[in-house]
């Protein structure tokens, strides 16, 4: 058998139809007579609903119906996670509005234009209430309450168990208050959903086309929310224009559209507008207080963390991240003898915070890496050297952290040394020193970050199936749901490698609950390590059966049957004695029962994997204007065994771009009354390719023992490593002026103000808010748990 495909740079098979405009998105599938909608949204951040007058809108041209909460009667629900059961969200505001942009009513009309025009005629009277948009202010005494019945804006919280002070005896303590700002997800395609009621001829009374990362989870959720017969429901995710965590679960608008279609008995389509998406799909948003102790030799002695998570209105999933992944990864890559982690999650009059690429892990890495750089500055130790002194050793794995997280395998020093080598670190430091000696106004900044993250959190299982078709090709069915990650290519590589069937003859089926019986979808960088291993195992089962069939047909010993690439199977050493895959498929049909030559597997991985890496960023800062220009970005990421380096590099590039954007440009901004100020791409700082350098990506390979491929996730690594590297580079460029920290994003104004106020005695620190002292010890005032989605 020729050499393996695995580990080679195979071009993606799924790209041509997208590049040629042949992709099929939700709106493309709308049948004739499909109704369109426009949502009437709250213009107040907080207030009581006094009345909603829909008479004029209902009488407008083309309008079929106008619905409010009382009309549809959908029970409040939790879109993805239950952070606090008391904070369920009604899909249309009921009695009260809690953020600008919250849907209050929906207009259904024959065209999108008629729906939009009629929505302007809906008269909503709101009795305004004071709003609070800052999560720390929301936790202060006297703050406006989102849910009066709770008596607090604390959606959830936990104190670490009582114990010794982790900072006791430290020779030096570095202290940092850091804001991991709220950012918008900004997928190319916003939310989109098409609900088509009626018998589809295959036993389904309702078909929902939806832009989602998790079709099976969506089906289970919408069936529970609307009390539908799950067996009569079909959910299809066609091409999806980006997800990044923002398209997990069922959004409020999804439930409204499906309910409206069922009420009217007609297809209903909603495609989210760009401003709707910029206002409604957010991630990150934490305020972190960190203190890290060091001994006289620069080794970490302890870490104390107090984290405020912003849930937004209705205890959004993002608030749970401070209690989950951020806490889970609080130790990072370092040998830290003692850690205290306190967390409080606040309700605010802002859009509910959800997941965004990395979902809690970037927040932990950004905090740790910024804190280590601050300590290096204060201790006058090179930041690379300080990291080397404190990294967990390669022989420490498997390693259980102080947070109870068990890392599978890692070699953090190798990744750091490699990025330093590739980046030419010593030469960069020499250039920086020369610029400073000359008094250059273009300052050079060099930032380093080392990270570890968790993928396939909690392990899990996934469905995979392989069928040899009658024409000799093969069909793969998977429960993951690729939307740009290269699933079709990666999974076809596994089947082609095992069976020798050319990749161009392998069909790929996903994201349709009628064609794939179950699946966890895509999120948390789980697809290759769980879904890929399911496909690999199914292909192996097909091979075992094919070998036995061929042995019987060719009257040979099964041990002598081998794959003949591009042909089928044959007898080793006897080229003339072979069978094509089409012949084997026919032979399988002739067996008792007539079963196809196929296998279905549910692959289970017992635990999460922990990718890691190191990034080096080089920036130039104009000391006159504060403008920052990225010059270079070098990434060394380790995702275990690399199946296709081309796909891995693509994921690295995409992740780095998003991570750099958070460090330098992106931030969702509200005014004091809760009005969003970044509701268009003219106001929100999305970079283009012109603002970014060409990235330099590389990999180390440390296979995990937790799955046969040895793969870990790669989809979020670039985002996690790049943000702190760039952030550190900006501060490093200013460190000789006495600047110790700049909050993200490092905009020209923020950088300029930091330069103007530089004071070597100042530290970016103030004590954590008093709410942490009032939390039960160690009880939890709300625990994040799975909501209406099966993952």
HUJO-V266657 format. One record per residue. N is the residue number from 0. RES is the residue in three letters. SS is DSSP state (h for helix, s for strand, l for the rest). Layout:
BEGIN
N_RES_SS + N_RES_SS
END
This chain:
BEGIN
0_UNK_l + 1_UNK_l + 2_UNK_l + 3_UNK_l + 4_UNK_l + 5_UNK_l + 6_UNK_l + 7_UNK_l + 8_UNK_l + 9_UNK_l + 10_UNK_l + 11_UNK_l + 12_UNK_l + 13_UNK_l + 14_UNK_h + 15_UNK_h + 16_UNK_h + 17_UNK_h + 18_UNK_h + 19_UNK_l + 20_UNK_l + 21_UNK_l + 22_UNK_l + 23_UNK_l + 24_UNK_l + 25_UNK_h + 26_UNK_h + 27_UNK_h + 28_UNK_h + 29_UNK_l + 30_UNK_l + 31_UNK_l + 32_UNK_l + 33_UNK_l + 34_UNK_s + 35_UNK_s + 36_UNK_s + 37_UNK_s + 38_UNK_s + 39_UNK_s + 40_UNK_s + 41_UNK_l + 42_UNK_l + 43_UNK_l + 44_UNK_l + 45_UNK_l + 46_UNK_s + 47_UNK_s + 48_UNK_s + 49_UNK_s + 50_UNK_s + 51_UNK_s + 52_UNK_s + 53_UNK_l + 54_UNK_h + 55_UNK_h + 56_UNK_h + 57_UNK_h + 58_UNK_l + 59_UNK_l + 60_UNK_l + 61_UNK_l + 62_UNK_s + 63_UNK_s + 64_UNK_s + 65_UNK_s + 66_UNK_s + 67_UNK_s + 68_UNK_h + 69_UNK_h + 70_UNK_h + 71_UNK_h + 72_UNK_l + 73_UNK_l + 74_UNK_l + 75_UNK_l + 76_UNK_s + 77_UNK_l + 78_UNK_l + 79_UNK_l + 80_UNK_s + 81_UNK_s + 82_UNK_l + 83_UNK_l + 84_UNK_h + 85_UNK_h + 86_UNK_h + 87_UNK_l + 88_UNK_s + 89_UNK_l + 90_UNK_l + 91_UNK_l + 92_UNK_l + 93_UNK_l + 94_UNK_l + 95_UNK_s + 96_UNK_s + 97_UNK_l + 98_UNK_l + 99_UNK_l + 100_UNK_l + 101_UNK_l + 102_UNK_s + 103_UNK_s + 104_UNK_s + 105_UNK_s + 106_UNK_s + 107_UNK_s + 108_UNK_s + 109_UNK_l + 110_UNK_l + 111_UNK_h + 112_UNK_h + 113_UNK_h + 114_UNK_h + 115_UNK_h + 116_UNK_h + 117_UNK_h + 118_UNK_h + 119_UNK_l + 120_UNK_l + 121_UNK_l + 122_UNK_s + 123_UNK_s + 124_UNK_s + 125_UNK_s + 126_UNK_s + 127_UNK_s + 128_UNK_l + 129_UNK_l + 130_UNK_l + 131_UNK_l + 132_UNK_l + 133_UNK_l + 134_UNK_h + 135_UNK_h + 136_UNK_h + 137_UNK_h + 138_UNK_l + 139_UNK_l + 140_UNK_l + 141_UNK_l + 142_UNK_l + 143_UNK_l + 144_UNK_l + 145_UNK_l + 146_UNK_l + 147_UNK_l + 148_UNK_l + 149_UNK_l + 150_UNK_l + 151_UNK_l + 152_UNK_l + 153_UNK_s + 154_UNK_s + 155_UNK_s + 156_UNK_s + 157_UNK_s + 158_UNK_s + 159_UNK_l + 160_UNK_l + 161_UNK_l + 162_UNK_l + 163_UNK_l + 164_UNK_l + 165_UNK_l + 166_UNK_l + 167_UNK_l + 168_UNK_l + 169_UNK_l + 170_UNK_l + 171_UNK_s + 172_UNK_s + 173_UNK_s + 174_UNK_s + 175_UNK_s + 176_UNK_s + 177_UNK_s + 178_UNK_s + 179_UNK_s + 180_UNK_s + 181_UNK_s + 182_UNK_s + 183_UNK_s + 184_UNK_l + 185_UNK_l + 186_UNK_l + 187_UNK_l + 188_UNK_l + 189_UNK_l + 190_UNK_l + 191_UNK_s + 192_UNK_s + 193_UNK_s + 194_UNK_s + 195_UNK_s + 196_UNK_s + 197_UNK_l + 198_UNK_l + 199_UNK_l + 200_UNK_l + 201_UNK_l + 202_UNK_l + 203_UNK_l + 204_UNK_l + 205_UNK_s + 206_UNK_s + 207_UNK_s + 208_UNK_s + 209_UNK_s + 210_UNK_l + 211_UNK_l + 212_UNK_l + 213_UNK_l + 214_UNK_h + 215_UNK_h + 216_UNK_h + 217_UNK_h + 218_UNK_h + 219_UNK_h + 220_UNK_h + 221_UNK_h + 222_UNK_h + 223_UNK_h + 224_UNK_h + 225_UNK_h + 226_UNK_l + 227_UNK_l + 228_UNK_l + 229_UNK_h + 230_UNK_h + 231_UNK_h + 232_UNK_s + 233_UNK_s + 234_UNK_s + 235_UNK_s + 236_UNK_l + 237_UNK_l + 238_UNK_l + 239_UNK_l + 240_UNK_l + 241_UNK_l + 242_UNK_l + 243_UNK_l + 244_UNK_l + 245_UNK_l + 246_UNK_l + 247_UNK_l + 248_UNK_l + 249_UNK_l + 250_UNK_l + 251_UNK_h + 252_UNK_h + 253_UNK_h + 254_UNK_h + 255_UNK_h + 256_UNK_h + 257_UNK_h + 258_UNK_h + 259_UNK_h + 260_UNK_h + 261_UNK_h + 262_UNK_h + 263_UNK_h + 264_UNK_l + 265_UNK_l + 266_UNK_l + 267_UNK_s + 268_UNK_s + 269_UNK_s + 270_UNK_s + 271_UNK_l + 272_UNK_l + 273_UNK_h + 274_UNK_h + 275_UNK_h + 276_UNK_h + 277_UNK_h + 278_UNK_h + 279_UNK_h + 280_UNK_l + 281_UNK_s + 282_UNK_s + 283_UNK_s + 284_UNK_s + 285_UNK_s + 286_UNK_s + 287_UNK_s + 288_UNK_s + 289_UNK_s + 290_UNK_s + 291_UNK_s + 292_UNK_s + 293_UNK_s + 294_UNK_l + 295_UNK_l + 296_UNK_l + 297_UNK_l + 298_UNK_l + 299_UNK_s + 300_UNK_s + 301_UNK_s + 302_UNK_s + 303_UNK_s + 304_UNK_s + 305_UNK_s + 306_UNK_s + 307_UNK_s + 308_UNK_s + 309_UNK_s + 310_UNK_s + 311_UNK_s + 312_UNK_h + 313_UNK_h + 314_UNK_h + 315_UNK_l + 316_UNK_h + 317_UNK_h + 318_UNK_h + 319_UNK_h + 320_UNK_h + 321_UNK_h + 322_UNK_h + 323_UNK_l + 324_UNK_h + 325_UNK_h + 326_UNK_h + 327_UNK_h + 328_UNK_l + 329_UNK_l + 330_UNK_l + 331_UNK_l + 332_UNK_l + 333_UNK_s + 334_UNK_l + 335_UNK_l + 336_UNK_l + 337_UNK_l + 338_UNK_s + 339_UNK_s + 340_UNK_s + 341_UNK_s + 342_UNK_s + 343_UNK_s + 344_UNK_s + 345_UNK_s + 346_UNK_s + 347_UNK_l + 348_UNK_l + 349_UNK_l + 350_UNK_l + 351_UNK_l + 352_UNK_s + 353_UNK_l + 354_UNK_l + 355_UNK_l + 356_UNK_l + 357_UNK_l + 358_UNK_l + 359_UNK_l + 360_UNK_h + 361_UNK_h + 362_UNK_h + 363_UNK_h + 364_UNK_h + 365_UNK_h + 366_UNK_h + 367_UNK_h + 368_UNK_h + 369_UNK_h + 370_UNK_h + 371_UNK_h + 372_UNK_h + 373_UNK_h + 374_UNK_h + 375_UNK_h + 376_UNK_h + 377_UNK_h + 378_UNK_h + 379_UNK_l + 380_UNK_l + 381_UNK_l + 382_UNK_h + 383_UNK_h + 384_UNK_h + 385_UNK_h + 386_UNK_h + 387_UNK_h + 388_UNK_h + 389_UNK_h + 390_UNK_s + 391_UNK_l + 392_UNK_l + 393_UNK_h + 394_UNK_h + 395_UNK_h + 396_UNK_l + 397_UNK_l + 398_UNK_s + 399_UNK_s + 400_UNK_l + 401_UNK_l + 402_UNK_l + 403_UNK_l + 404_UNK_l + 405_UNK_s + 406_UNK_s + 407_UNK_l + 408_UNK_l + 409_UNK_l + 410_UNK_l + 411_UNK_h + 412_UNK_h + 413_UNK_h + 414_UNK_h + 415_UNK_h + 416_UNK_h + 417_UNK_h + 418_UNK_h + 419_UNK_h + 420_UNK_h + 421_UNK_h + 422_UNK_h + 423_UNK_l + 424_UNK_h + 425_UNK_h + 426_UNK_h + 427_UNK_h + 428_UNK_h + 429_UNK_h + 430_UNK_h + 431_UNK_h + 432_UNK_h + 433_UNK_h + 434_UNK_h + 435_UNK_h + 436_UNK_h + 437_UNK_h + 438_UNK_l + 439_UNK_l + 440_UNK_l + 441_UNK_s + 442_UNK_s + 443_UNK_s + 444_UNK_s + 445_UNK_s + 446_UNK_s + 447_UNK_s + 448_UNK_s + 449_UNK_s + 450_UNK_s + 451_UNK_s + 452_UNK_l + 453_UNK_l + 454_UNK_s + 455_UNK_l + 456_UNK_l + 457_UNK_l + 458_UNK_l + 459_UNK_s + 460_UNK_s + 461_UNK_s + 462_UNK_s + 463_UNK_s + 464_UNK_s + 465_UNK_s + 466_UNK_s + 467_UNK_s + 468_UNK_l + 469_UNK_l + 470_UNK_l + 471_UNK_l + 472_UNK_l + 473_UNK_s + 474_UNK_s + 475_UNK_s + 476_UNK_s + 477_UNK_s + 478_UNK_l + 479_UNK_l + 480_UNK_l + 481_UNK_l + 482_UNK_l + 483_UNK_l + 484_UNK_l + 485_UNK_l + 486_UNK_h + 487_UNK_h + 488_UNK_h + 489_UNK_h + 490_UNK_h + 491_UNK_h + 492_UNK_h + 493_UNK_h + 494_UNK_h + 495_UNK_h + 496_UNK_h + 497_UNK_h + 498_UNK_h + 499_UNK_l + 500_UNK_l + 501_UNK_l + 502_UNK_h + 503_UNK_h + 504_UNK_h + 505_UNK_s + 506_UNK_s + 507_UNK_s + 508_UNK_s + 509_UNK_l + 510_UNK_l + 511_UNK_s + 512_UNK_l + 513_UNK_l + 514_UNK_l + 515_UNK_l + 516_UNK_l + 517_UNK_l + 518_UNK_l + 519_UNK_l + 520_UNK_l + 521_UNK_l + 522_UNK_l + 523_UNK_l + 524_UNK_l + 525_UNK_l + 526_UNK_h + 527_UNK_h + 528_UNK_h + 529_UNK_h + 530_UNK_h + 531_UNK_h + 532_UNK_h + 533_UNK_h + 534_UNK_h + 535_UNK_h + 536_UNK_h + 537_UNK_h + 538_UNK_h + 539_UNK_h + 540_UNK_h + 541_UNK_h + 542_UNK_h + 543_UNK_h + 544_UNK_h + 545_UNK_h + 546_UNK_h + 547_UNK_h + 548_UNK_h + 549_UNK_h + 550_UNK_h + 551_UNK_h + 552_UNK_h + 553_UNK_h + 554_UNK_l + 555_UNK_l + 556_UNK_l + 557_UNK_h + 558_UNK_h + 559_UNK_h + 560_UNK_s + 561_UNK_s + 562_UNK_s + 563_UNK_s + 564_UNK_l + 565_UNK_l + 566_UNK_l + 567_UNK_s + 568_UNK_s + 569_UNK_s + 570_UNK_s + 571_UNK_l + 572_UNK_l + 573_UNK_s + 574_UNK_s + 575_UNK_s + 576_UNK_s + 577_UNK_s + 578_UNK_s + 579_UNK_s + 580_UNK_h + 581_UNK_h + 582_UNK_h + 583_UNK_h + 584_UNK_h + 585_UNK_h + 586_UNK_h + 587_UNK_h + 588_UNK_h + 589_UNK_h + 590_UNK_l + 591_UNK_l + 592_UNK_l + 593_UNK_l + 594_UNK_l + 595_UNK_l + 596_UNK_l + 597_UNK_s + 598_UNK_s + 599_UNK_s + 600_UNK_s + 601_UNK_s + 602_UNK_s + 603_UNK_s + 604_UNK_s + 605_UNK_l + 606_UNK_l + 607_UNK_l + 608_UNK_s + 609_UNK_l + 610_UNK_l + 611_UNK_s + 612_UNK_s + 613_UNK_s + 614_UNK_s + 615_UNK_s + 616_UNK_s + 617_UNK_s + 618_UNK_s + 619_UNK_s + 620_UNK_s + 621_UNK_s + 622_UNK_l + 623_UNK_l + 624_UNK_l + 625_UNK_l + 626_UNK_l + 627_UNK_s + 628_UNK_s + 629_UNK_s + 630_UNK_s + 631_UNK_s + 632_UNK_s + 633_UNK_s + 634_UNK_s + 635_UNK_s + 636_UNK_s + 637_UNK_s + 638_UNK_l + 639_UNK_s + 640_UNK_l + 641_UNK_l + 642_UNK_l + 643_UNK_l + 644_UNK_h + 645_UNK_h + 646_UNK_h + 647_UNK_h + 648_UNK_h + 649_UNK_h + 650_UNK_h + 651_UNK_h + 652_UNK_h + 653_UNK_h + 654_UNK_h + 655_UNK_h + 656_UNK_h + 657_UNK_h + 658_UNK_h + 659_UNK_h + 660_UNK_h + 661_UNK_h + 662_UNK_h + 663_UNK_h + 664_UNK_l + 665_UNK_l + 666_UNK_l + 667_UNK_l + 668_UNK_l + 669_UNK_s + 670_UNK_l + 671_UNK_l + 672_UNK_l + 673_UNK_l + 674_UNK_l + 675_UNK_s + 676_UNK_l + 677_UNK_l + 678_UNK_l + 679_UNK_l + 680_UNK_l + 681_UNK_l + 682_UNK_l + 683_UNK_l + 684_UNK_l + 685_UNK_l + 686_UNK_l + 687_UNK_l + 688_UNK_h + 689_UNK_h + 690_UNK_h + 691_UNK_l + 692_UNK_l + 693_UNK_l + 694_UNK_s + 695_UNK_s + 696_UNK_s + 697_UNK_s + 698_UNK_s + 699_UNK_l + 700_UNK_l + 701_UNK_l + 702_UNK_l + 703_UNK_l + 704_UNK_l + 705_UNK_l + 706_UNK_l + 707_UNK_l + 708_UNK_l + 709_UNK_l + 710_UNK_s + 711_UNK_l + 712_UNK_l + 713_UNK_l + 714_UNK_l + 715_UNK_l + 716_UNK_h + 717_UNK_h + 718_UNK_h + 719_UNK_h + 720_UNK_h + 721_UNK_h + 722_UNK_h + 723_UNK_h + 724_UNK_h + 725_UNK_h + 726_UNK_h + 727_UNK_h + 728_UNK_h + 729_UNK_h + 730_UNK_h + 731_UNK_h + 732_UNK_h + 733_UNK_h + 734_UNK_h + 735_UNK_h + 736_UNK_h + 737_UNK_l + 738_UNK_l + 739_UNK_l + 740_UNK_l + 741_UNK_l + 742_UNK_l + 743_UNK_l + 744_UNK_l + 745_UNK_l + 746_UNK_l + 747_UNK_h + 748_UNK_h + 749_UNK_h + 750_UNK_h + 751_UNK_h + 752_UNK_h + 753_UNK_h + 754_UNK_h + 755_UNK_h + 756_UNK_l + 757_UNK_l + 758_UNK_l + 759_UNK_l + 760_UNK_l + 761_UNK_l + 762_UNK_l + 763_UNK_l + 764_UNK_l + 765_UNK_l + 766_UNK_l + 767_UNK_l + 768_UNK_l + 769_UNK_l + 770_UNK_h + 771_UNK_h + 772_UNK_h + 773_UNK_h + 774_UNK_l + 775_UNK_l + 776_UNK_s + 777_UNK_l + 778_UNK_l + 779_UNK_s + 780_UNK_l + 781_UNK_l + 782_UNK_l + 783_UNK_l + 784_UNK_s + 785_UNK_s + 786_UNK_l + 787_UNK_l + 788_UNK_l + 789_UNK_l + 790_UNK_l
END
